[in-house]
Structure formats: structure tokens, C-alpha cells
Amino acid sequence: MYIIIKRRLNDYNRWKEIVAEKDGLRAKYGSKGMTSYRNAADPDEVYLIFEWEDEKPYTDYLNLPEVREALGKTGTFEIIEISETFHVTE
């Protein structure tokens, strides 16, 4: 499963530090990795694309108290679930 999280950050550099600290914890809860995209026109806005194991709901991770606290410190977020993806090769 893929999810996209749109975030408005308070401090991009601090956010990157916190994300790096949580790498092992995300994997424990089923994350297979994440790619971050920073908005060129608005550097406080990022889009995160996660690949998550279907059998381990990402909501278990996002609802952990330490994750909720970290999210609150770094900014707001909106979750967009992706039910299907396809790739077009040029």
C-alpha cells in the first residue's frame, strides 16, 4: 500500500532530523521506505510517499504517542491513501 502525506512544516531542517530519528521505528511498524518531495514554490510544504506493508496498518505507527508528539512539533499533516498505482514509461 502507498500513502501520501502532505505536510506544512514549521522548520524543515528540524523535521529532517526527527524523520531520521524515527527510521527504525517506522520499519518496525511496516514501512518499506519513504520518498520526500519539497515544494519549490513553498519550501515549508512537503509531500511524503510511503510504501507500507498491507498487513501492518500505517495508522498503528501514526497513532503512537511519540509519533503524535513529533508530528505536532514539526507541523501539520494530511493523509492521502492510494489504492492503485501505475507507471508510464516514456
Backbone torsions as a table, in degrees:
resi	resn	phi	psi	omega
1	MET	NA	142.7	174.8
2	TYR	-113.2	143.0	171.3
3	ILE	-131.7	148.9	173.8
4	ILE	-113.4	131.7	174.6
5	ILE	-116.7	123.2	175.9
6	LYS	-96.4	127.7	-176.9
7	ARG	-127.3	139.4	167.9
8	ARG	-106.4	116.8	-171.9
9	LEU	-97.8	151.2	172.9
10	ASN	-85.2	-36.3	-175.4
11	ASP	-151.8	103.9	-174.8
12	TYR	-58.5	-45.4	-177.8
13	ASN	-65.0	-41.2	177.5
14	ARG	-65.6	-39.6	178.3
15	TRP	-59.3	-44.1	179.7
16	LYS	-60.9	-38.5	177.3
17	GLU	-62.2	-45.7	-178.1
18	ILE	-66.4	-40.6	178.1
19	VAL	-60.3	-44.1	179.7
20	ALA	-62.5	-36.4	-179.9
21	GLU	-66.4	-28.1	-174.6
22	LYS	-95.5	5.7	-176.5
23	ASP	-52.7	-52.5	-177.9
24	GLY	-65.4	-35.7	-179.5
25	LEU	-66.8	-42.0	177.9
26	ARG	-60.8	-44.3	-179.5
27	ALA	-60.9	-40.1	179.1
28	LYS	-60.0	-30.7	-178.9
29	TYR	-97.5	11.2	171.1
30	GLY	109.1	2.4	178.3
31	SER	-72.7	132.9	177.0
32	LYS	-100.8	0.7	178.3
33	GLY	140.3	167.8	-176.2
34	MET	-146.5	142.7	172.1
35	THR	-120.1	135.1	-178.5
36	SER	-109.3	137.6	175.6
37	TYR	-124.8	124.8	-179.8
38	ARG	-100.9	131.0	-178.9
39	ASN	-67.1	121.0	-178.4
40	ALA	-65.2	-34.3	-178.7
41	ALA	-83.1	-20.0	-178.5
42	ASP	-143.2	89.0	-173.4
43	PRO	-64.4	-9.6	175.9
44	ASP	-87.8	-1.3	179.5
45	GLU	-109.8	128.8	177.5
46	VAL	-130.3	153.1	174.2
47	TYR	-119.3	127.2	-178.0
48	LEU	-114.8	128.3	177.4
49	ILE	-112.2	117.2	-179.8
50	PHE	-106.9	141.8	165.4
51	GLU	-103.4	127.9	-174.3
52	TRP	-128.0	141.3	174.7
53	GLU	-61.4	132.4	-178.3
54	ASP	-62.6	-35.0	-174.8
55	GLU	-81.0	-8.1	177.0
56	LYS	-118.6	100.0	-174.9
57	PRO	-60.4	132.3	178.7
58	TYR	-63.0	-23.7	-179.7
59	THR	-64.0	-29.2	176.2
60	ASP	-60.0	-42.2	178.5
61	TYR	-68.7	-48.9	-176.0
62	LEU	-65.0	-21.9	-179.4
63	ASN	-92.7	-0.5	175.6
64	LEU	-63.2	138.1	-178.3
65	PRO	-55.1	-41.1	-178.6
66	GLU	-69.6	-29.7	177.3
67	VAL	-74.8	-43.9	177.4
68	ARG	-57.9	-43.0	179.1
69	GLU	-63.1	-45.1	179.6
70	ALA	-63.1	-42.4	178.1
71	LEU	-60.8	-41.8	179.7
72	GLY	-64.5	-35.3	-179.5
73	LYS	-72.4	-29.6	-171.4
74	THR	-101.2	-13.3	178.2
75	GLY	143.1	-165.3	-177.3
76	THR	-96.6	166.9	176.7
77	PHE	-151.6	152.9	176.5
78	GLU	-134.2	130.5	-177.9
79	ILE	-99.3	133.3	175.9
80	ILE	-122.8	112.4	179.5
81	GLU	-81.4	141.1	178.9
82	ILE	-111.1	121.6	-178.5
83	SER	-93.1	-20.8	-177.8
84	GLU	-155.1	145.1	175.7
85	THR	-133.5	155.3	170.1
86	PHE	-148.2	157.3	-176.5
87	HIS	-123.0	132.5	177.6
88	VAL	-107.2	123.4	178.2
89	THR	-94.5	130.5	-179.7
90	GLU	-86.7	NA	NA
